[in-house]
Amino acid sequence: MKTKKQKASSSTKGFATITSQDDFPLKNITPHVAPIFTSSTYVYESAEKAQKVFEGKEDAFIYSRWSHPNAELVEKKLEQLETFGLDITAKALVFSSGMAALSALFQSVLKPGDALLAQGNIYGTSVDYFNHYGKEYGIEVIYANFSDIKQLEEILKKNRKVKLMYIETPSNPTIRCYDLATLNTIAKKYGVKTAVDNTFASPYLQQPFKFGIDFILHSSTKYLNGHGTGLSGFVLGKDVSFIKKEVWKIRKLNGTICAPFDAWMLNVGLKTLSLRMEKHCANAQAVANFLLQHKAVSKVNYLGLKTDEGHALAKKQMRNFGGVLSFELKEGYKAGKKLMQKIKLCKLTASLGTIDTLIQHPASMSHYFVPKKQREAFGISDGLIRLSVGIEDAEDIIADLNQAL
Ligand SMILES: Cc1ncc(COP(=O)(O)O)c(C=O)c1O
C-alpha cells in the first residue's frame, strides 16, 4: 500500500490519511429528509468554541450518548405533539426503549424510603420492573384499583411516603380507561406527582398534560414508530429543568439514549401518525362490532363500544378509542391456543401499534409467568386474546378472525 512517501498526485495526503478523514464539504447541503447522524462525537472549529461548549456556555453536540441530532429532532416533535393546543411547555427525552424511559423516571423521581402507587393491570414488564427495583432500592410499591377513588384516597391519606402515582390508560391488555383529571386532583391533594404511560393512545388520541399530569411515558416502539422497525421510548415533563437535569443525567450515566438509526426510523414513522391512528381506530371499531356478535366470544373490551364501561370517560378524555382491543373466548385457554394456531393474516407476535394486525394470547404468551390467580385478578383470563388492529382493509381482518374462530 502507498505510504506518505508515495503520494497520489492530486493530494498532499497519504493513502491511509485520505481513507481516514471526512473532509469533504458538508456545508450548504439541505436534505429534504433529515439524514442519520451516526457520528459518536462532534468537532469544533476552534479551541475557544470547544471550551464554551464543554462549559455549557454554548449549545452544541458533544458526544452522542449525551445527545445527537436524530434524538433532538424526535424530542422536539414529541414536545410539540404532547402540548399541542395547550398553553404549556414540556421537555422530552428519547430513550433506547420504553423500559429505559420508565427506569429513568423511576430512578429520578423516587428515592429510598419513598413509595410508588400503581395500577395492578399495567404492562407486565412495568410490574416486573417496579417489583424488582422497588425491593433493590428500598421503594415500596403499592398496587390499587384506580377506578376506586375512595380506596385510593384512603391509601394516600395513610401512606405519606407515596411520591409518584403511575397510571396506564388505556391499560394493557384489558383496555380499561382511567380518569386522568380526577386521579391527578387527588394525587395533588397529597403532594404526589403523576405519570401516565400514553403508549396505547399516542398524543394524537390523548394528551395527559391537559389534565394536569406531570410526566408522560411512551414506548415509541409501538404507535409512534408504527412499523415495528426499532425500539425507543420517551419521558416528557412539564418541569423542564427537572427533565433536563435529573432525567437527562440518568440517561447519560446509564447510556440509554435512543440510537441514531432507531430515532431516524421513529421520525419516519411519526410523519404518518395522525393518518395511521384514524385508520387504526376505524378498523378496531369494525372488528369490535364483529366480535361482539360472534358466538365463540363472551366479552369484548373496546372503549369504542357503547356497552363498554369506559366508553363515556374515553369519549371525554380521548379523541378516538384506539387501535387495541381484547376479547374473551367462551372456551377458555384451549380455545385461545387453537385460535393462535388458526389465524393467517393476523400476525402471531408480542408487540402492538404496527400498521399490520398483531394478535396474542396473554395466558400462554406475554403473561405465562404470572400465576393464574394473580393474572385473573387483573382481568387476564385464560381465554383473553389481545388484538392490535392494523390499517389493512377491515374486511380482510374480520374474514381472518371469522375463519379462525
Ligand atoms: C404500555 C407499554 N408500556 C411500556 C412498554 C415497554 O416498552 P419497550 O418494549 O419499548 O421497552 C410496553 C411494551 O410492550 C407497553 O406495552
PDBQT file of the ligand as one rigid body, heavy atoms in Angstrom, charges set to zero:
ROOT
HETATM    1  C1  LIG A 501     -47.892   0.051  27.628  1.00  0.00    +0.000 C 
HETATM    2  C2  LIG A 501     -46.436  -0.276  27.483  1.00  0.00    +0.000 A 
HETATM    3  N1  LIG A 501     -45.537   0.446  28.161  1.00  0.00    +0.000 NA
HETATM    4  C3  LIG A 501     -44.203   0.203  28.071  1.00  0.00    +0.000 A 
HETATM    5  C4  LIG A 501     -43.729  -0.838  27.291  1.00  0.00    +0.000 A 
HETATM    6  C5  LIG A 501     -42.250  -1.093  27.224  1.00  0.00    +0.000 C 
HETATM    7  O1  LIG A 501     -41.726  -0.613  26.028  1.00  0.00    +0.000 OA
HETATM    8  P1  LIG A 501     -40.458  -1.221  25.259  1.00  0.00    +0.000 P 
HETATM    9  O2  LIG A 501     -40.812  -2.608  24.826  1.00  0.00    +0.000 OA
HETATM   10  O3  LIG A 501     -40.245  -0.251  24.131  1.00  0.00    +0.000 OA
HETATM   11  O4  LIG A 501     -39.326  -1.231  26.220  1.00  0.00    +0.000 OA
HETATM   12  C6  LIG A 501     -44.633  -1.612  26.555  1.00  0.00    +0.000 A 
HETATM   13  C7  LIG A 501     -44.160  -2.709  25.708  1.00  0.00    +0.000 C 
HETATM   14  O5  LIG A 501     -44.914  -3.510  25.191  1.00  0.00    +0.000 OA
HETATM   15  C8  LIG A 501     -46.028  -1.343  26.666  1.00  0.00    +0.000 A 
HETATM   16  O6  LIG A 501     -46.942  -2.058  26.005  1.00  0.00    +0.000 OA
ENDROOT
TORSDOF 0
